């Protein structure tokens, strides 16, 4: 028995404003995480090769663990040895205020603490493929032909109304309560920068509803 061929999802609504806004926010977050990593590397302790999140969320713990790992008491001859914990307590360990400040500032940046989005490659914080989930979260896809057609028809209706409104100098979509009442819940009303006239586009919630 032949398997039924699955239709490939088709992009039927793209929110470029959301994509661009999210890319900018992600890059801002990446730079804030890079600042933490740069400060950490300047301390010359142990490399941070994988988990930037611990450095972001709990830098005090990461710093203490690194110091504890590196602070080895001198080798003693004979039967008297130095207690390791007691030896560490005698050290003058600097407080890395710059690290704590960088982490605090980064925690206030959107997307910096989102799991799975960040990794470290050769001392550089980079975005993983998981970032695409947030960049394209407002785009809508459909695979069933009737749903794709319905979404296309909604776009065609908006294009036709916008065209008629332009050719009739705003008579089809006049400013005021009538247009907004007609469009509420189904279409988004915006004002054209070029003409100043109202323009329609399918409401994203309507698109999601008819393609669900």
C-alpha positions as CSV (number, residue, x, y, z in Angstrom):
1,X,0.0,0.0,0.0
2,X,1.4,3.4,-1.0
3,X,1.9,5.9,1.7
4,X,-0.1,9.1,1.3
5,X,2.2,11.9,0.2
6,X,2.3,14.7,2.8
7,X,2.0,18.3,1.5
8,X,5.0,20.5,2.4
9,X,4.0,23.5,4.6
10,X,3.6,26.8,2.7
11,X,4.4,30.2,4.1
12,X,1.2,32.1,4.0
13,X,1.9,35.0,6.4
14,X,5.3,36.6,7.1
15,X,5.8,39.2,9.8
16,X,9.0,40.9,8.7
17,X,8.7,43.6,11.4
18,X,8.8,40.9,14.0
19,X,11.6,39.1,12.3
20,X,13.8,42.3,12.2
21,X,12.9,43.3,15.7
22,X,13.7,39.9,17.1
23,X,17.0,39.8,15.2
24,X,18.0,43.1,16.7
25,X,17.1,42.0,20.2
26,X,19.0,38.7,19.8
27,X,22.1,40.5,18.6
28,X,21.9,42.9,21.6
29,X,21.6,39.8,23.9
30,X,24.5,38.2,22.1
31,X,26.7,41.2,22.7
32,X,25.8,41.4,26.3
33,X,26.8,37.7,26.8
34,X,30.0,38.3,24.9
35,X,30.8,41.1,27.4
36,X,30.5,38.6,30.2
37,X,32.7,36.1,28.4
38,X,35.3,38.7,27.6
39,X,35.5,39.7,31.3
40,X,35.7,36.1,32.3
41,X,38.6,35.5,29.9
42,X,40.4,38.5,31.2
43,X,40.5,36.9,34.7
44,X,42.7,34.1,33.3
45,X,41.1,31.3,35.3
46,X,39.7,28.4,33.3
47,X,38.1,28.5,29.9
48,X,34.3,28.9,29.6
49,X,33.8,26.6,26.6
50,X,30.1,25.5,26.8
51,X,27.9,26.9,29.5
52,X,27.5,30.6,29.2
53,X,24.2,30.4,31.1
54,X,25.8,29.5,34.4
55,X,28.2,32.4,34.0
56,X,25.2,34.6,33.3
57,X,22.8,33.4,36.0
58,X,25.3,32.5,38.8
59,X,28.7,34.1,38.2
60,X,29.6,34.0,41.9
61,X,29.3,30.2,42.0
62,X,31.2,29.8,38.7
63,X,34.0,32.1,40.0
64,X,34.2,30.3,43.3
65,X,34.4,26.9,41.6
66,X,37.2,28.1,39.3
67,X,39.2,29.5,42.1
68,X,38.7,26.3,44.2
69,X,39.9,24.2,41.2
70,X,43.0,26.3,40.6
71,X,44.1,27.0,44.2
72,X,46.4,24.0,45.0
73,X,48.4,24.2,48.2
74,X,52.1,23.8,47.8
75,X,53.5,20.2,48.0
76,X,54.8,19.4,51.4
77,X,57.5,16.9,52.3
78,X,57.2,14.7,55.4
79,X,54.2,13.7,57.3
80,X,52.6,17.2,57.8
81,X,50.3,18.3,55.0
82,X,48.5,21.6,54.4
83,X,44.7,21.4,54.6
84,X,43.4,22.5,51.2
85,X,40.4,24.4,52.5
86,X,42.4,26.1,55.2
87,X,45.0,27.1,52.5
88,X,42.3,28.6,50.3
89,X,41.1,30.7,53.2
90,X,44.5,32.2,53.6
91,X,44.5,33.5,50.0
92,X,43.6,37.0,49.0
93,X,41.1,36.3,46.3
94,X,40.0,39.5,44.3
95,X,36.3,40.1,44.0
96,X,35.5,40.3,40.2
97,X,33.1,43.2,40.4
98,X,33.3,43.7,36.6
99,X,32.1,40.2,36.0
100,X,29.2,40.6,38.4
101,X,28.2,43.9,36.8
102,X,28.4,42.5,33.3
103,X,26.2,39.5,34.3
104,X,23.7,41.7,36.0
105,X,23.4,44.0,33.0
106,X,23.0,41.0,30.6
107,X,20.3,39.5,32.7
108,X,18.2,42.5,32.0
109,X,18.5,42.1,28.3
110,X,15.6,40.1,26.5
111,X,16.7,36.7,25.2
112,X,20.0,36.6,27.1
113,X,18.8,33.8,29.4
114,X,16.7,31.9,26.9
115,X,17.9,28.3,27.0
116,X,19.3,26.6,23.9
117,X,19.8,29.8,21.9
118,X,23.5,30.4,22.8
119,X,26.7,28.5,22.6
120,X,30.4,29.3,22.6
121,X,32.7,28.8,19.7
122,X,36.4,29.8,19.9
123,X,35.7,32.4,22.7
124,X,32.8,33.9,20.7
125,X,29.1,33.7,21.8
126,X,27.1,32.5,18.8
127,X,23.4,31.9,18.2
128,X,22.2,28.4,17.6
129,X,19.5,27.3,15.2
130,X,17.0,27.5,18.1
131,X,17.1,31.3,17.6
132,X,15.0,30.8,14.4
133,X,12.1,29.6,16.6
134,X,11.8,33.1,18.0
135,X,12.7,35.0,14.8
136,X,10.0,33.3,12.8
137,X,7.4,32.7,15.6
138,X,4.9,35.1,14.0
139,X,5.1,33.5,10.6
140,X,2.2,31.2,9.7
141,X,2.4,28.1,7.6
142,X,-0.2,25.7,6.2
143,X,-0.1,22.5,4.2
144,X,-3.8,21.6,3.6
145,X,-4.8,23.0,0.2
146,X,-8.1,24.4,1.3
147,X,-6.5,26.3,4.2
148,X,-3.8,27.7,1.9
149,X,-6.5,28.8,-0.6
150,X,-8.5,30.5,2.2
151,X,-5.5,32.4,3.4
152,X,-4.7,33.5,-0.2
153,X,-8.2,34.6,-0.7
154,X,-8.1,36.8,2.4
155,X,-5.0,38.4,1.1
156,X,-6.6,39.0,-2.3
157,X,-9.7,40.6,-0.7
158,X,-7.4,43.0,1.1
159,X,-5.4,43.8,-2.0
160,X,-8.6,44.5,-4.0
161,X,-10.1,46.7,-1.3
162,X,-6.9,48.6,-1.0
163,X,-6.7,49.1,-4.7
164,X,-10.3,50.3,-4.9
165,X,-9.8,52.6,-2.0
166,X,-6.8,54.2,-3.7
167,X,-8.6,54.6,-7.0
168,X,-11.7,56.1,-5.3
169,X,-9.7,58.5,-3.1
170,X,-10.5,56.8,0.2
171,X,-14.2,56.2,-0.3
172,X,-14.1,52.5,0.3
173,X,-12.2,52.6,3.6
174,X,-13.0,56.0,5.1
175,X,-11.4,57.0,8.4
176,X,-13.6,56.6,11.4
177,X,-15.7,54.1,13.3
178,X,-17.3,52.4,10.3
179,X,-14.0,51.0,8.8
180,X,-12.7,49.9,12.2
181,X,-16.0,48.3,13.1
182,X,-16.1,46.4,9.8
183,X,-12.5,45.2,10.3
184,X,-12.5,44.4,14.0
185,X,-11.2,40.9,14.6
186,X,-10.7,40.1,11.0
187,X,-8.5,42.8,9.4
188,X,-5.8,45.2,10.5
189,X,-6.2,48.8,9.5
190,X,-3.1,50.9,8.9
191,X,-2.3,54.2,7.2
192,X,-0.2,54.2,4.0
193,X,2.9,56.4,4.3
194,X,2.7,57.3,0.6
195,X,-1.0,58.3,0.3
196,X,-2.3,58.6,3.9
197,X,-5.2,56.4,3.0
198,X,-6.4,53.4,5.1
199,X,-5.0,50.0,4.1
200,X,-6.2,46.5,5.1
201,X,-4.3,43.3,5.8
202,X,-5.6,40.1,7.3
203,X,-5.4,40.0,11.1
204,X,-2.7,37.6,12.2
205,X,-5.1,35.9,14.7
206,X,-7.6,35.3,11.8
207,X,-4.8,33.8,9.7
208,X,-3.8,31.5,12.5
209,X,-7.4,30.6,13.2
210,X,-8.3,29.6,9.6
211,X,-5.1,27.6,9.1
212,X,-5.1,25.8,12.4
